Structure formats: C-alpha cells, structure tokens
Amino acid sequence: MTIRKYLHSCLLVEENGRKLLIDPGAYSFIEKRLRPEDIGAVDVIAITHPHLDHYFPDALKTLARGATIIADKEICAPLAKEGLACEPLRARKSKTIAGFKIKALTAPHGPIPADIPHNQAYLINGKFLHPGDSFSVAGVHPHTKLGVGVKKCDTLALPVAGPWVKLVDALAFAKKLKPKHVIPIHDAIIKDFMLERIYAMCKATLEKDGISFHPLALGETLET
C-alpha cells in the first residue's frame, strides 16, 4: 500500500493499481499549490464529514469523473444537488469498491464552538485508518479500552492541529491503537516554523513506543 499526502487531511491510497482518495477539501487547494487536476484519475473518493476543509464540491466535480464517491447520507444529499452521485455508507457497514474493502466506523467529531456535523472514520483494507476529525473511533478513546470496531491498524492518519485538537490526546489515541506508522494530518492551519516543533514533539513521543512518525510534504508518499 502506498499513501500519498495532498495537504491537510487529503490522502491518496494506492494498492494493486487502484486509487482511493480521502477528504479532498478546500484547504488542499486554497493556496494554489495544488489543483484537483494534479491528483489525476482516482477510482474511489471517501468523505468523512461536510466541513469545507474535508468536503469541497468544486474540486469533486473534477475529481469524481469516473470515480465512486462514498460518504454518510448527510453528504450524499447535498452532493446530489451539485449533480454528483454518491453511494451512502453508514457507520459499521463495509463495501468493496475497485478492490478496496472500505469499512465505515463511528467517529464523533471533536468538540468545536459551532454545530457539530456527523463524522465517520474509514478503515481501508484492514490496514489504514483515517479518522476524519475524531479521536473517538468505534469505541477507541485516548483514555479508555479498545472498542470492537477497530482493534489495530498498520497506518494511522493522525490529526495534530485544529480548534478541537489537544495534542496530548492525539498522541494518546495513537498509542492506544499502536500502529506501525503515523501520518500527521489536519495541519494546514499551522505555519511551517510551528509545525516543525509540533512534528518534533510527535516524533519523540511516538518513537518511544516503537511507532514511526512520517510527516509527508505535498505529494510525498509512504510505502507500507
């Protein structure tokens, strides 16, 4: 499995020649460092929740050509109004699309001073977990026992910044799941000089538990 980062929470998963894109939100494109066309053709697009930094219909109109979009029904309805087809996938359900086994998991959005949307995590091929904006996935919390929905993952996309993020909780969540690899996400809002400091703290903390930390610049990949 190859995982490529396209800024903020947008990750491309490639396996067996097929491509699955998660959360191509506006923050990936707002600085004009990346265009939707630069990502190229994908087979599947998964959306965790309808916040603009994860869900951007303008980009989807380009990216979804020939791709299957999956999301909770909360997102499928407005996408239909944009002329975009979407296959609903509820939490605790699985679908196999283009060779990817995609399991949706309950993952309540972290607390913010605004209306909180439905957020769901995705476990891809039983190996890669993207939690969206949550540290509470299928009963896994930073300070509680593991739930039944996901007992482990090889690679975890870990939010490290944002109005709902507490870094000590992020790292506790990663330590609870004990993945081999962590890719930091939800970090486009942090300036580079501060991001280096946050990455250094994450790396030092996780490597004590044998977890490799992989900050990926735009377009960089991790082979797992």
Legacy VTK file of the C-alpha trace (Angstrom):
# vtk DataFile Version 3.0
C-alpha trace
ASCII
DATASET POLYDATA
POINTS 224 float
0.000 0.000 0.000
1.242 3.482 -0.927
-0.151 6.550 0.835
0.418 9.997 -0.660
-0.405 13.268 1.096
-2.079 16.159 -0.708
-2.075 18.722 2.118
-4.168 18.954 5.288
-6.363 15.817 5.576
-6.346 14.763 1.918
-4.622 11.404 1.393
-4.420 9.137 -1.640
-4.244 5.389 -1.035
-2.890 3.232 -3.860
-2.909 -0.561 -3.910
-2.910 -3.097 -6.745
-3.050 -0.323 -9.317
-6.221 1.269 -7.917
-6.572 4.632 -6.161
-8.752 5.813 -3.284
-8.806 9.490 -2.270
-9.962 10.667 1.166
-11.144 14.189 2.082
-10.087 16.430 -0.826
-11.150 19.595 0.990
-10.672 23.261 0.161
-7.516 23.632 2.279
-5.679 21.370 -0.159
-6.277 23.841 -2.989
-6.717 27.271 -1.390
-3.071 28.342 -1.743
-2.909 27.245 -5.403
-0.025 24.860 -4.652
-2.230 22.043 -5.905
-5.072 21.781 -8.399
-7.636 18.967 -8.478
-6.283 18.073 -11.920
-2.848 17.441 -10.409
-4.177 14.470 -8.441
-5.293 12.713 -11.586
-7.847 9.945 -12.043
-8.998 8.039 -8.963
-11.333 5.087 -8.524
-12.964 5.959 -5.195
-13.420 9.121 -3.129
-14.354 8.861 0.567
-15.521 11.858 2.588
-15.502 11.823 6.378
-17.718 14.865 7.064
-19.065 18.036 5.423
-16.685 20.694 6.764
-15.106 22.723 3.962
-11.575 21.545 4.750
-12.700 17.962 4.051
-15.573 18.381 1.579
-15.259 20.720 -1.419
-17.807 20.219 -4.219
-15.883 22.439 -6.649
-12.926 20.039 -6.514
-15.149 16.970 -6.530
-16.649 17.981 -9.858
-13.211 17.424 -11.364
-12.019 14.534 -9.201
-15.205 12.464 -9.393
-15.081 11.866 -13.143
-15.118 8.096 -13.356
-14.864 7.720 -9.573
-17.326 6.412 -6.982
-17.974 8.811 -4.099
-18.858 7.287 -0.743
-19.997 9.146 2.350
-22.661 9.257 5.017
-26.118 10.168 3.701
-25.688 13.650 5.259
-23.209 14.408 2.478
-24.859 12.432 -0.320
-27.978 14.635 -0.325
-26.213 17.977 -0.976
-23.885 16.311 -3.469
-26.909 15.242 -5.487
-27.885 18.916 -5.745
-24.429 19.555 -7.214
-25.043 16.868 -9.829
-22.666 14.417 -8.163
-23.681 10.820 -7.457
-22.776 9.437 -4.046
-23.120 5.972 -2.560
-24.172 6.175 1.106
-22.146 4.118 3.541
-23.265 4.044 7.149
-21.032 3.513 10.138
-20.409 -0.162 10.996
-21.013 -1.120 7.354
-18.496 -2.181 4.717
-18.281 -2.013 0.936
-15.754 -3.334 -1.536
-15.228 -0.891 -4.392
-12.466 -1.080 -7.019
-10.708 -3.710 -4.937
-10.737 -1.633 -1.742
-12.517 -3.030 1.307
-13.848 0.105 2.966
-15.273 -0.082 6.470
-17.056 2.971 7.879
-16.690 3.443 11.622
-18.489 5.552 14.189
-16.243 8.539 14.953
-17.932 11.537 16.598
-16.417 14.863 15.582
-14.226 16.522 18.202
-15.793 19.378 20.196
-15.857 22.794 18.498
-17.686 26.094 19.207
-20.155 25.508 16.354
-22.701 22.988 15.142
-21.068 19.564 15.055
-21.593 17.505 11.884
-21.689 13.751 11.556
-18.149 12.433 11.098
-17.169 8.878 10.265
-13.815 7.168 10.011
-12.702 4.782 7.281
-10.615 1.636 7.669
-9.135 0.714 4.274
-8.239 -2.916 3.521
-7.997 -3.546 7.244
-4.699 -1.646 7.350
-5.083 2.118 7.044
-7.312 4.230 9.302
-8.421 7.795 8.500
-10.474 9.097 11.460
-11.619 12.388 9.948
-11.908 14.877 12.818
-12.082 12.442 15.708
-10.097 10.750 18.446
-13.059 8.522 19.278
-13.305 5.780 16.665
-15.591 2.769 17.176
-15.202 2.970 20.924
-11.468 3.690 20.897
-10.776 6.753 23.038
-7.415 8.095 24.179
-8.052 7.065 27.773
-10.370 4.027 27.562
-10.168 0.392 26.500
-10.236 -0.591 22.836
-13.623 -0.902 21.195
-14.849 -3.710 18.981
-14.865 -1.844 15.661
-11.126 -1.482 15.187
-8.541 -3.247 17.294
-5.484 -2.207 15.340
-4.240 -0.660 12.127
-0.869 -0.679 10.425
-1.017 3.002 9.494
-2.935 5.812 11.180
-3.681 9.270 9.805
-3.486 11.395 12.954
-4.938 14.921 13.285
-2.356 17.090 15.062
-3.883 20.582 14.955
-7.221 22.353 14.874
-9.821 24.006 17.140
-10.863 20.626 18.570
-7.387 19.056 18.830
-5.415 18.609 22.041
-2.034 17.218 21.061
-1.667 15.045 24.161
-4.991 13.386 23.282
-3.861 12.887 19.686
-0.727 11.108 20.836
-2.630 9.063 23.431
-5.042 7.972 20.686
-2.125 6.841 18.500
-0.518 4.975 21.388
-3.808 3.223 22.123
-4.059 1.895 18.557
-0.323 1.071 18.359
0.047 1.395 14.553
3.402 0.822 12.893
3.210 4.180 11.159
1.579 7.566 11.814
0.990 10.217 9.142
0.093 13.634 10.612
-2.942 15.323 9.064
-5.247 18.302 9.731
-2.183 20.523 9.877
-2.569 23.077 7.052
-3.633 25.742 9.537
-0.209 25.734 11.239
2.700 27.835 9.967
5.784 25.859 8.989
8.029 27.067 11.822
5.465 25.952 14.416
4.627 22.780 12.519
8.266 21.690 12.769
8.031 21.978 16.558
4.773 20.004 16.690
6.183 17.299 14.431
9.294 17.039 16.616
7.192 16.502 19.740
5.059 13.882 17.991
8.092 12.030 16.645
9.874 11.954 20.002
6.775 10.781 21.876
5.624 8.082 19.439
9.033 6.601 18.716
9.360 5.723 22.417
6.511 3.260 21.732
8.046 1.948 18.516
5.668 3.933 16.279
7.247 5.560 13.210
6.170 9.145 12.522
6.085 10.278 8.887
5.446 13.955 8.098
4.693 13.984 4.378
5.150 17.105 2.286
2.882 17.786 -0.694
2.959 14.722 -2.942
5.314 12.662 -0.772
4.464 9.003 -0.160
4.763 6.310 2.466
5.101 2.666 1.421
3.586 0.249 3.948
LINES 1 225
224 0 1 2 3 4 5 6 7 8 9 10 11 12 13 14 15 16 17 18 19 20 21 22 23 24 25 26 27 28 29 30 31 32 33 34 35 36 37 38 39 40 41 42 43 44 45 46 47 48 49 50 51 52 53 54 55 56 57 58 59 60 61 62 63 64 65 66 67 68 69 70 71 72 73 74 75 76 77 78 79 80 81 82 83 84 85 86 87 88 89 90 91 92 93 94 95 96 97 98 99 100 101 102 103 104 105 106 107 108 109 110 111 112 113 114 115 116 117 118 119 120 121 122 123 124 125 126 127 128 129 130 131 132 133 134 135 136 137 138 139 140 141 142 143 144 145 146 147 148 149 150 151 152 153 154 155 156 157 158 159 160 161 162 163 164 165 166 167 168 169 170 171 172 173 174 175 176 177 178 179 180 181 182 183 184 185 186 187 188 189 190 191 192 193 194 195 196 197 198 199 200 201 202 203 204 205 206 207 208 209 210 211 212 213 214 215 216 217 218 219 220 221 222 223
